[in-house]
Amino acid sequence: MKKYVLIFTMMVFSVSMLGASYALVPPVQAADHNMAQVQLILKKLRSSMANMKDFDELEEAGMDKTDVDRLRKAMKGKIKQMTSDAVDLIRVL
């Protein structure tokens, strides 16, 4: 029984030490991760904004105006959400 208590205590101690050492590393890694996310979101934003022009072409090709307007509205919502996400990540940096 003492053997199991000792093993359990050692495991808890090891995990707590690992957590303490990990706490020193994440800010740099988190900043790198956040920066990568910001770059990805900005890339997707540029792509989404460029795709807004495609909706005019869809309408000219004969797609129903209400359907095109729905697509525009959905894309605008997506762009607004991505912009908000990018701003939040930039504030964290």
C-alpha positions as a Python dict, from the first residue, in 0.01 Angstrom:
ca = {
    (1, 'M'): (0, 0, 0),
    (2, 'K'): (282, 241, 84),
    (3, 'K'): (435, 160, -251),
    (4, 'Y'): (121, 280, -434),
    (5, 'V'): (99, 595, -225),
    (6, 'L'): (463, 671, -303),
    (7, 'I'): (409, 610, -676),
    (8, 'F'): (98, 828, -675),
    (9, 'T'): (281, 1105, -489),
    (10, 'M'): (570, 1091, -733),
    (11, 'M'): (330, 1109, -1029),
    (12, 'V'): (150, 1412, -884),
    (13, 'F'): (482, 1581, -809),
    (14, 'S'): (611, 1508, -1159),
    (15, 'V'): (298, 1643, -1324),
    (16, 'S'): (305, 1956, -1108),
    (17, 'M'): (671, 2017, -1195),
    (18, 'L'): (596, 1964, -1562),
    (19, 'G'): (314, 2216, -1536),
    (20, 'A'): (543, 2466, -1363),
    (21, 'S'): (810, 2436, -1630),
    (22, 'Y'): (546, 2454, -1904),
    (23, 'A'): (413, 2779, -1761),
    (24, 'L'): (741, 2950, -1852),
    (25, 'V'): (728, 2853, -2221),
    (26, 'P'): (373, 2920, -2346),
    (27, 'P'): (375, 3302, -2379),
    (28, 'V'): (629, 3283, -2661),
    (29, 'Q'): (459, 2985, -2820),
    (30, 'A'): (117, 3144, -2770),
    (31, 'A'): (234, 3465, -2937),
    (32, 'D'): (371, 3267, -3232),
    (33, 'H'): (48, 3069, -3253),
    (34, 'N'): (-164, 3384, -3232),
    (35, 'M'): (47, 3553, -3500),
    (36, 'A'): (3, 3252, -3728),
    (37, 'Q'): (-372, 3264, -3667),
    (38, 'V'): (-383, 3637, -3745),
    (39, 'Q'): (-196, 3580, -4071),
    (40, 'L'): (-431, 3298, -4166),
    (41, 'I'): (-742, 3502, -4085),
    (42, 'L'): (-610, 3798, -4286),
    (43, 'K'): (-538, 3568, -4579),
    (44, 'K'): (-892, 3428, -4562),
    (45, 'L'): (-1033, 3781, -4530),
    (46, 'R'): (-856, 3891, -4849),
    (47, 'S'): (-985, 3583, -5028),
    (48, 'S'): (-1341, 3633, -4902),
    (49, 'M'): (-1343, 3999, -5002),
    (50, 'A'): (-1218, 3907, -5348),
    (51, 'N'): (-1493, 3645, -5375),
    (52, 'M'): (-1759, 3914, -5322),
    (53, 'K'): (-1701, 4017, -5684),
    (54, 'D'): (-1796, 3666, -5794),
    (55, 'F'): (-2152, 3721, -5677),
    (56, 'D'): (-2202, 3983, -5947),
    (57, 'E'): (-2089, 3728, -6204),
    (58, 'L'): (-2333, 3471, -6065),
    (59, 'E'): (-2616, 3719, -6101),
    (60, 'E'): (-2510, 3803, -6456),
    (61, 'A'): (-2494, 3430, -6534),
    (62, 'G'): (-2862, 3398, -6446),
    (63, 'M'): (-2874, 3308, -6078),
    (64, 'D'): (-3179, 3443, -5898),
    (65, 'K'): (-3118, 3781, -5734),
    (66, 'T'): (-3259, 3668, -5398),
    (67, 'D'): (-3018, 3374, -5392),
    (68, 'V'): (-2726, 3599, -5478),
    (69, 'D'): (-2833, 3843, -5207),
    (70, 'R'): (-2843, 3557, -4956),
    (71, 'L'): (-2492, 3455, -5056),
    (72, 'R'): (-2372, 3815, -5021),
    (73, 'K'): (-2532, 3845, -4679),
    (74, 'A'): (-2373, 3519, -4562),
    (75, 'M'): (-2031, 3627, -4692),
    (76, 'K'): (-2063, 3968, -4526),
    (77, 'G'): (-2142, 3794, -4197),
    (78, 'K'): (-1840, 3568, -4241),
    (79, 'I'): (-1617, 3866, -4318),
    (80, 'K'): (-1749, 4052, -4014),
    (81, 'Q'): (-1679, 3752, -3787),
    (82, 'M'): (-1328, 3701, -3927),
    (83, 'T'): (-1255, 4072, -3882),
    (84, 'S'): (-1370, 4054, -3522),
    (85, 'D'): (-1157, 3743, -3463),
    (86, 'A'): (-852, 3910, -3615),
    (87, 'V'): (-896, 4221, -3398),
    (88, 'D'): (-931, 4005, -3086),
    (89, 'L'): (-613, 3812, -3168),
    (90, 'I'): (-424, 4132, -3244),
    (91, 'R'): (-526, 4274, -2909),
    (92, 'V'): (-389, 3961, -2738),
    (93, 'L'): (-55, 4008, -2912),
}
